[in-house]
């Protein structure tokens, strides 16, 4: 916990910085939500086949879906979103002319229906 899915289009400027982005999210958000960064899981998911608007592919997109256990205030969720947006903006801003849309959704995992085991530890 939390589970983070970062979906991005192939034309995202600075794709090589995605792992750094994930690690920044882990370290910067951890104290805000009072969760050990070692428990964060980020899945970097390329979206090679996308349709944006009316089919123009000249815009890059990165979307972050951040899910954590319920119980955090709306103010905390807003702070998490601000941190993620600021980190993404600093890492993926490029002078190459590719317009990039960055979005974040911060929500809850269903505490009653989230199950986990650790094996071979």
Backbone as JSON, one array per atom type, in Angstrom:
{
  "sequence": "XXXXXXXXXXXXXXXXXXXXXXXXXXXXXXXXXXXXXXXXXXXXXXXXXXXXXXXXXXXXXXXXXXXXXXXXXXXXXXXXXXXXXXXXXXXXXXXXXXXXXXXXXXXXXXXXXXXXXXXXX",
  "N": [[0.86, -1.15, 0.0], [0.69, 2.24, -0.71], [-0.94, 1.56, -3.92], [0.13, 2.35, -7.11], [-0.49, 3.37, -10.33], [1.05, 4.28, -13.24], [0.34, 5.47, -16.23], [1.32, 5.93, -19.56], [1.86, 7.62, -22.71], [3.59, 6.65, -25.76], [5.05, 8.8, -26.79], [5.88, 10.37, -24.71], [7.89, 12.89, -23.4], [11.1, 12.35, -22.05], [10.89, 9.7, -21.08], [12.75, 8.01, -19.97], [13.01, 8.86, -17.42], [11.05, 7.8, -15.84], [11.3, 5.82, -13.8], [12.74, 7.24, -11.88], [10.79, 9.15, -11.33], [8.82, 7.53, -10.11], [10.21, 6.76, -7.78], [10.54, 9.26, -6.59], [7.86, 9.9, -6.02], [7.37, 7.92, -4.09], [9.18, 8.65, -1.99], [8.49, 11.34, -1.44], [5.73, 11.38, -0.9], [5.34, 9.55, 1.11], [5.78, 10.55, 3.89], [3.61, 12.29, 4.03], [1.3, 10.75, 3.94], [1.74, 9.08, 6.01], [2.92, 6.49, 5.67], [5.12, 3.81, 5.21], [7.67, 4.13, 2.86], [8.76, 1.84, 1.76], [6.64, 0.18, 1.36], [5.28, 1.1, -0.83], [4.05, 0.65, -4.13], [4.68, 0.94, -7.47], [3.48, 0.82, -10.7], [4.61, 0.98, -13.88], [3.14, 1.7, -16.77], [3.09, 1.38, -20.09], [1.21, 2.83, -22.75], [0.8, 1.91, -25.65], [-1.04, 2.0, -27.73], [-3.11, 4.4, -28.27], [-5.85, 6.7, -28.38], [-6.34, 9.99, -28.73], [-8.43, 12.65, -28.22], [-9.57, 13.67, -31.31], [-8.02, 11.93, -32.68], [-5.48, 12.92, -33.17], [-2.07, 12.5, -32.61], [-0.19, 14.11, -31.47], [0.04, 14.94, -28.91], [1.37, 14.22, -25.77], [0.66, 12.02, -23.04], [0.45, 11.51, -19.56], [-0.77, 9.66, -16.95], [-1.59, 9.35, -13.57], [-2.7, 7.05, -11.31], [-3.44, 6.89, -8.12], [-3.76, 4.95, -5.34], [-4.75, 4.42, -2.02], [-5.18, 3.1, 1.34], [-8.34, 3.77, 2.85], [-9.27, 6.59, 4.9], [-7.74, 8.84, 4.97], [-7.79, 12.41, 4.93], [-9.55, 14.75, 2.77], [-7.93, 16.93, 2.34], [-5.37, 15.84, 2.65], [-5.36, 14.09, 0.47], [-5.49, 15.98, -1.6], [-3.02, 17.23, -1.23], [-1.28, 15.11, -1.82], [-1.86, 14.82, -4.57], [-0.93, 17.32, -5.52], [1.82, 17.12, -4.97], [2.56, 14.98, -6.64], [1.89, 16.02, -9.19], [3.63, 18.25, -9.3], [6.12, 16.98, -9.21], [6.04, 15.44, -11.57], [5.8, 17.49, -13.47], [8.28, 18.77, -13.15], [10.06, 16.78, -13.97], [9.27, 15.96, -16.56], [9.0, 18.13, -18.22], [9.87, 19.56, -21.26], [11.79, 20.97, -23.9], [11.15, 20.13, -26.38], [8.83, 20.53, -27.77], [6.6, 18.84, -27.62], [3.42, 18.78, -26.63], [2.28, 18.07, -23.42], [0.09, 16.32, -21.39], [-0.66, 16.06, -18.03], [-2.1, 14.13, -15.56], [-3.74, 13.31, -12.45], [-5.26, 11.02, -10.3], [-6.41, 10.62, -7.11], [-7.32, 8.22, -4.89], [-9.17, 5.8, -2.9], [-8.25, 2.55, -1.74], [-10.26, -0.32, -1.38], [-10.67, -1.19, 1.76], [-11.87, -3.47, 2.9], [-11.83, -5.31, 0.87], [-9.3, -5.63, -0.12], [-6.61, -7.71, -0.39], [-3.65, -9.41, 0.66], [-0.71, -11.37, 0.45], [2.53, -12.41, 1.47], [5.07, -14.29, 0.12], [7.72, -16.74, 0.21], [9.53, -15.34, 1.81]],
  "CA": [[0.0, 0.0, 0.0], [-0.34, 2.37, -1.74], [-0.72, 1.06, -5.27], [0.19, 3.49, -8.03], [-0.35, 3.01, -11.75], [1.44, 5.4, -14.08], [0.11, 5.11, -17.63], [1.91, 7.0, -20.38], [1.91, 7.4, -24.15], [4.96, 6.42, -26.24], [5.74, 10.04, -27.13], [6.16, 11.14, -23.49], [9.28, 13.34, -23.3], [11.79, 11.95, -20.83], [10.43, 8.4, -20.57], [13.82, 7.39, -19.2], [12.92, 9.37, -16.05], [9.87, 7.25, -15.17], [11.67, 5.16, -12.54], [13.05, 8.33, -10.95], [9.49, 9.7, -10.96], [8.21, 6.61, -9.14], [10.95, 6.85, -6.52], [10.2, 10.55, -6.0], [6.53, 9.76, -5.43], [7.5, 7.12, -2.87], [9.85, 9.38, -0.92], [7.82, 12.6, -1.1], [4.37, 11.16, -0.42], [5.38, 8.7, 2.3], [5.5, 11.24, 5.15], [2.31, 12.96, 3.97], [0.23, 9.79, 4.24], [2.21, 8.26, 7.14], [3.08, 5.11, 5.23], [6.52, 3.51, 4.9], [7.93, 4.11, 1.41], [9.06, 0.47, 1.36], [5.38, -0.49, 1.03], [4.72, 1.67, -2.06], [4.22, -0.14, -5.36], [4.33, 1.71, -8.66], [3.47, 0.06, -11.95], [4.8, 1.87, -15.03], [2.35, 1.01, -17.79], [3.03, 2.08, -21.38], [-0.04, 2.71, -23.5], [1.28, 2.1, -27.02], [-2.16, 2.22, -28.65], [-4.01, 5.36, -27.65], [-6.55, 7.66, -29.22], [-6.52, 11.21, -27.95], [-9.29, 13.59, -28.93], [-10.05, 13.22, -32.61], [-7.04, 11.07, -33.32], [-4.15, 13.51, -33.3], [-1.14, 11.88, -31.67], [0.9, 15.03, -31.19], [0.03, 15.27, -27.49], [1.76, 13.13, -24.87], [-0.18, 11.94, -21.84], [0.85, 10.68, -18.43], [-1.85, 9.66, -15.95], [-1.22, 8.65, -12.34], [-3.82, 6.58, -10.49], [-2.83, 6.66, -6.81], [-4.75, 4.35, -4.44], [-4.27, 4.11, -0.67], [-6.27, 2.71, 2.22], [-9.23, 4.85, 3.26], [-9.03, 7.19, 6.21], [-7.05, 10.13, 4.83], [-8.69, 13.54, 4.66], [-9.51, 15.32, 1.42], [-6.76, 17.81, 2.3], [-4.2, 14.98, 2.42], [-5.44, 13.64, -0.93], [-5.13, 17.12, -2.44], [-1.57, 17.41, -1.09], [-0.67, 14.03, -2.6], [-1.99, 15.17, -5.99], [-0.04, 18.45, -5.8], [3.19, 16.61, -4.96], [2.75, 14.18, -7.85], [1.88, 16.92, -10.36], [4.86, 19.05, -9.3], [7.23, 16.09, -9.56], [5.91, 15.12, -13.0], [6.1, 18.7, -14.24], [9.72, 19.04, -13.13], [10.81, 15.74, -14.68], [8.86, 15.7, -17.94], [8.99, 19.35, -19.02], [10.89, 19.45, -22.29], [11.73, 22.0, -24.92], [11.03, 19.49, -27.69], [7.6, 20.92, -28.44], [5.5, 17.9, -27.47], [2.47, 19.16, -25.6], [2.12, 16.94, -22.52], [-0.99, 16.43, -20.4], [-0.38, 15.29, -16.82], [-3.28, 14.06, -14.69], [-3.61, 12.48, -11.26], [-6.46, 10.72, -9.52], [-6.07, 10.06, -5.8], [-8.51, 7.57, -4.35], [-9.03, 4.81, -1.84], [-8.39, 1.11, -1.9], [-11.34, -0.84, -0.55], [-10.02, -1.89, 2.87], [-12.49, -4.77, 3.14], [-11.65, -6.22, -0.26], [-7.9, -5.67, -0.53], [-5.99, -8.85, 0.28], [-2.25, -9.53, 0.27], [0.16, -12.29, 1.17], [3.94, -12.37, 1.08], [5.58, -15.66, 0.12], [9.16, -16.92, 0.0], [10.27, -14.3, 2.52]],
  "C": [[0.9, 1.21, 0.0], [0.05, 1.69, -3.06], [-0.85, 2.23, -6.24], [0.38, 2.96, -9.44], [-0.05, 4.28, -12.53], [1.31, 4.92, -15.53], [0.61, 6.26, -18.49], [1.91, 6.6, -21.85], [3.37, 7.29, -24.61], [5.74, 7.7, -26.52], [6.01, 10.92, -25.91], [7.63, 11.57, -23.48], [9.9, 12.85, -21.99], [11.34, 10.63, -20.24], [11.49, 7.71, -19.71], [13.81, 7.84, -17.74], [11.75, 8.77, -15.27], [10.21, 6.56, -13.85], [12.02, 6.2, -11.47], [11.76, 8.97, -10.44], [8.83, 8.83, -9.9], [8.9, 6.73, -7.78], [10.7, 8.19, -5.81], [8.83, 10.51, -5.34], [6.64, 9.03, -4.1], [8.08, 7.96, -1.73], [9.11, 10.65, -0.5], [6.44, 12.41, -0.49], [4.35, 10.38, 0.89], [5.09, 9.45, 3.61], [4.12, 11.92, 5.18], [1.17, 12.02, 4.35], [0.6, 8.85, 5.39], [2.25, 6.78, 6.78], [4.54, 4.91, 4.82], [6.71, 3.39, 3.39], [8.26, 2.71, 0.91], [7.8, -0.3, 0.95], [4.72, 0.05, -0.24], [5.0, 0.73, -3.23], [3.77, 0.71, -6.53], [4.5, 0.84, -9.88], [3.55, 1.05, -13.1], [4.23, 1.16, -16.25], [2.34, 1.81, -19.09], [1.68, 1.82, -22.06], [0.29, 2.94, -24.98], [0.17, 2.39, -28.03], [-3.18, 3.12, -27.96], [-4.68, 6.21, -28.71], [-6.85, 8.86, -28.34], [-7.34, 12.18, -28.79], [-9.82, 12.99, -30.22], [-8.99, 12.46, -33.39], [-5.68, 11.67, -33.54], [-3.25, 12.92, -32.23], [0.01, 12.81, -31.32], [0.93, 15.47, -29.73], [0.45, 14.03, -26.7], [0.88, 13.18, -23.63], [0.51, 11.06, -20.81], [-0.25, 10.81, -17.38], [-1.41, 8.8, -14.77], [-2.5, 8.33, -11.57], [-3.22, 6.11, -9.17], [-3.91, 6.17, -5.85], [-4.09, 3.99, -3.11], [-5.46, 3.7, 0.18], [-7.05, 3.95, 2.66], [-8.83, 5.39, 4.63], [-8.28, 8.51, 6.14], [-8.06, 11.21, 4.47], [-8.58, 13.98, 3.2], [-8.3, 16.24, 1.28], [-5.48, 17.0, 2.04], [-4.2, 14.5, 0.97], [-5.06, 14.76, -1.89], [-3.62, 17.36, -2.4], [-0.81, 16.35, -1.88], [-0.71, 14.37, -4.09], [-1.04, 16.31, -6.37], [1.42, 17.99, -5.88], [3.48, 15.84, -6.25], [2.8, 15.06, -9.09], [3.17, 17.73, -10.44], [6.07, 18.2, -9.71], [7.21, 15.77, -11.05], [6.28, 16.32, -13.85], [7.61, 18.95, -14.29], [10.51, 18.02, -13.95], [10.49, 15.66, -16.17], [8.68, 16.96, -18.78], [10.16, 19.28, -20.0], [10.7, 20.56, -23.31], [11.51, 21.41, -26.31], [9.72, 19.78, -28.41], [6.45, 19.94, -28.33], [4.63, 18.35, -26.3], [2.19, 17.93, -24.75], [1.03, 17.24, -21.49], [-0.67, 15.5, -19.24], [-1.64, 15.31, -15.96], [-3.03, 13.08, -13.56], [-4.99, 12.25, -10.68], [-6.01, 10.04, -8.24], [-7.34, 9.49, -5.2], [-8.16, 6.54, -3.3], [-9.03, 3.39, -2.38], [-9.54, 0.68, -0.99], [-10.73, -1.72, 0.55], [-10.57, -3.3, 3.07], [-12.2, -5.78, 2.04], [-10.24, -6.22, -0.82], [-7.23, -6.77, 0.29], [-4.56, -9.01, -0.24], [-1.6, -10.63, 1.1], [1.58, -12.09, 0.67], [4.46, -13.8, 1.19], [7.09, -15.66, -0.09], [10.0, -15.85, 0.68], [11.17, -14.89, 3.58]]
}
